[in-house]
Amino acid sequence: MKIISQSADELVLKEGNASGMAIGAALIAAGALVGVYRHASGPAGIWIALALVVIGLGLILFSSSITVNANRASGQLFYQKKRLLGGRSQTYAVSDILRIETRKQWRMENTANPANQPGVSSPQQVLVAQSVIVFKDGREVPLDHQKTSSSMSVGSVVLMGGQGAEVAMAIQVANFLRVPFQEIAPPSFGGSGMRINLG
């Protein structure tokens, strides 16, 4: 999430998913190359090429960008989520916003083996976070896409980084809208989630 412009009464945010489009384009190119160089190997090469192209197209078509325009003078918040195919836009009243939340949770992901053994991956816990606008009637709209922390494992300790800027941005949005900010921390190992109210 980035601030595009800010004045005393207006804040414009944009969150784009350019990485999804770039990865999609790379997969389409890889599929084309596999198709050209492996077509002689029979139907297996064609199916692999076709699968890469389809996955690449899916990533491009379903990557989205979010634009939020909050205007305190008019009391309106314009929210737009765009995709190459479709999207939605909605206008909300700023007075209906209850708070801004940043939610963090642990997710298991397969990562490269630290011993650099080819073809071997090991599951690792990764911290993901997302900021949302919570309305008084219970509706929620995301301010950004889920983000994975840049973390580094040292033995059993995981060092975190990269999400401080996102939390700071969510706090700035909450301050602009004059609503509370709440950070919901992930459950610790075997514990329950912890709520941190910074508003």
C-alpha positions as CSV (number, residue, x, y, z in Angstrom):
1,M,0.0,0.0,0.0
2,K,1.4,3.4,-1.0
3,I,0.1,6.9,-0.5
4,I,-0.3,8.5,-3.9
5,S,-1.4,11.9,-2.6
6,Q,-2.4,13.4,0.7
7,S,-3.8,16.8,1.6
8,A,-5.6,18.1,4.7
9,D,-8.9,16.6,3.6
10,E,-8.0,13.9,1.1
11,L,-5.9,10.7,1.1
12,V,-5.4,8.5,-1.9
13,L,-3.8,5.0,-1.5
14,K,-2.9,2.5,-4.2
15,E,-1.9,-1.1,-3.8
16,G,-0.9,-2.9,-7.0
17,N,0.0,-6.5,-7.6
18,A,2.5,-6.0,-10.4
19,S,4.5,-9.1,-9.3
20,G,1.5,-11.3,-10.2
21,M,1.5,-9.9,-13.7
22,A,5.3,-10.2,-14.0
23,I,5.3,-13.8,-12.9
24,G,2.4,-14.6,-15.2
25,A,4.2,-13.1,-18.2
26,A,7.3,-15.1,-17.2
27,L,5.3,-18.3,-17.1
28,I,3.8,-17.6,-20.5
29,A,7.2,-17.0,-22.0
30,A,8.5,-20.2,-20.3
31,G,5.6,-22.2,-21.6
32,A,6.3,-20.9,-25.1
33,L,9.9,-21.8,-24.9
34,V,9.1,-25.3,-23.5
35,G,6.6,-25.7,-26.3
36,V,9.2,-24.8,-29.0
37,Y,12.1,-26.8,-27.6
38,R,10.2,-29.8,-26.2
39,H,7.6,-30.4,-28.9
40,A,9.8,-33.1,-30.3
41,S,9.7,-35.0,-27.0
42,G,6.1,-35.8,-27.6
43,P,2.8,-34.9,-25.9
44,A,4.4,-34.5,-22.4
45,G,6.3,-31.5,-23.5
46,I,3.2,-29.9,-25.1
47,W,1.2,-30.5,-21.9
48,I,3.9,-28.9,-19.7
49,A,4.0,-25.9,-22.1
50,L,0.2,-25.6,-22.1
51,A,0.0,-25.8,-18.3
52,L,2.6,-23.1,-17.9
53,V,0.8,-20.8,-20.3
54,V,-2.6,-21.4,-18.6
55,I,-1.2,-20.7,-15.2
56,G,0.5,-17.6,-16.5
57,L,-2.7,-16.3,-18.1
58,G,-4.6,-17.0,-14.8
59,L,-2.1,-15.0,-12.8
60,I,-2.4,-12.1,-15.2
61,L,-6.2,-12.2,-15.4
62,F,-6.7,-12.4,-11.7
63,S,-4.0,-10.1,-10.4
64,S,-5.7,-7.1,-8.8
65,S,-5.0,-3.5,-7.8
66,I,-6.7,-1.6,-5.0
67,T,-7.3,2.1,-4.9
68,V,-8.7,3.9,-1.9
69,N,-9.7,7.6,-2.0
70,A,-10.7,9.0,1.5
71,N,-12.2,12.5,1.6
72,R,-12.9,13.9,5.0
73,A,-14.5,17.1,3.6
74,S,-17.2,15.1,1.8
75,G,-17.2,12.2,4.3
76,Q,-16.9,9.6,1.6
77,L,-14.5,6.8,1.0
78,F,-14.2,5.5,-2.6
79,Y,-12.9,2.0,-2.8
80,Q,-12.0,0.3,-6.1
81,K,-10.6,-3.1,-6.8
82,K,-9.6,-3.6,-10.4
83,R,-8.6,-6.7,-12.4
84,L,-7.9,-7.2,-16.0
85,L,-11.2,-9.0,-16.1
86,G,-13.8,-7.1,-14.0
87,G,-13.5,-5.5,-10.7
88,R,-15.7,-3.5,-8.3
89,S,-16.0,0.0,-6.9
90,Q,-18.0,1.1,-3.9
91,T,-18.5,4.3,-2.0
92,Y,-18.7,4.2,1.8
93,A,-19.4,6.8,4.5
94,V,-16.3,7.6,6.5
95,S,-18.5,7.8,9.6
96,D,-19.4,4.1,9.1
97,I,-15.8,3.0,9.7
98,L,-15.2,1.4,13.0
99,R,-11.4,0.9,12.8
100,I,-8.4,-0.1,10.7
101,E,-6.9,-3.5,11.5
102,T,-3.7,-5.2,10.6
103,R,-4.0,-9.0,11.0
104,K,-1.1,-11.3,11.1
105,Q,-1.1,-15.0,11.0
106,W,1.3,-17.9,10.5
107,R,1.1,-20.0,7.4
108,M,3.1,-23.1,6.4
109,E,5.0,-22.8,3.1
110,N,7.5,-25.1,1.4
111,T,10.8,-23.4,1.2
112,A,14.1,-24.4,-0.3
113,N,16.1,-26.8,1.7
114,P,18.9,-25.0,3.7
115,A,21.3,-27.7,2.7
116,N,20.7,-26.7,-1.0
117,Q,19.7,-30.3,-1.9
118,P,18.0,-30.1,-5.3
119,G,14.3,-31.2,-5.4
120,V,14.0,-31.2,-1.6
121,S,11.9,-28.6,0.2
122,S,11.1,-28.2,3.8
123,P,7.9,-26.7,5.4
124,Q,8.5,-23.5,7.2
125,Q,6.2,-21.1,9.1
126,V,5.8,-17.8,7.4
127,L,4.2,-14.7,8.8
128,V,1.5,-13.1,6.5
129,A,-0.2,-9.8,7.2
130,Q,-3.1,-7.9,5.7
131,S,-4.7,-4.5,6.7
132,V,-8.5,-4.2,6.5
133,I,-11.1,-1.5,7.0
134,V,-13.7,-2.7,9.5
135,F,-17.1,-1.1,9.3
136,K,-19.6,-0.7,12.2
137,D,-22.0,-3.1,10.6
138,G,-19.4,-5.8,10.4
139,R,-18.4,-5.4,6.7
140,E,-14.7,-5.5,5.9
141,V,-12.7,-4.4,2.9
142,P,-9.0,-5.1,2.4
143,L,-6.6,-2.1,2.2
144,D,-3.9,-4.3,0.7
145,H,-3.1,-7.8,-0.5
146,Q,-1.7,-10.4,1.9
147,K,2.0,-9.8,2.4
148,T,4.6,-12.3,3.5
149,S,7.2,-11.1,5.9
150,S,10.8,-11.2,4.9
151,S,11.9,-13.6,7.6
152,M,15.1,-15.4,8.3
153,S,15.5,-18.6,10.4
154,V,18.4,-19.0,12.7
155,G,17.9,-22.4,14.4
156,S,14.5,-22.3,16.0
157,V,14.3,-18.5,16.1
158,V,12.6,-16.6,13.2
159,L,13.8,-13.0,12.7
160,M,11.0,-10.8,11.3
161,G,11.2,-7.8,9.1
162,G,9.4,-5.9,6.3
163,Q,6.0,-5.5,7.8
164,G,6.8,-2.5,10.0
165,A,6.2,-0.2,7.0
166,E,2.8,-1.8,6.3
167,V,1.7,-1.4,10.0
168,A,3.0,2.2,10.0
169,M,1.0,2.9,6.8
170,A,-2.2,1.4,8.3
171,I,-1.7,3.6,11.4
172,Q,-1.3,6.6,9.2
173,V,-4.6,5.8,7.4
174,A,-6.4,5.3,10.8
175,N,-5.0,8.7,12.0
176,F,-6.2,10.4,8.8
177,L,-9.7,8.9,9.1
178,R,-9.7,9.6,12.9
179,V,-10.5,6.0,13.8
180,P,-8.7,3.5,16.0
181,F,-6.0,1.2,14.8
182,Q,-5.8,-2.4,16.0
183,E,-3.0,-4.9,15.3
184,I,-4.0,-8.5,15.7
185,A,-0.8,-10.5,16.4
186,P,-0.7,-14.2,15.4
187,P,-1.0,-16.9,18.0
188,S,2.4,-17.9,19.5
189,F,3.5,-21.5,19.5
190,G,0.5,-23.1,21.2
191,G,-0.9,-19.8,22.5
192,S,-3.8,-17.5,21.6
193,G,-3.7,-14.4,19.5
194,M,-2.8,-11.1,21.1
195,R,-4.6,-7.8,20.3
196,I,-2.6,-4.6,20.4
197,N,-4.7,-1.5,20.2
198,L,-2.6,1.5,19.2
199,G,-5.5,3.9,18.6
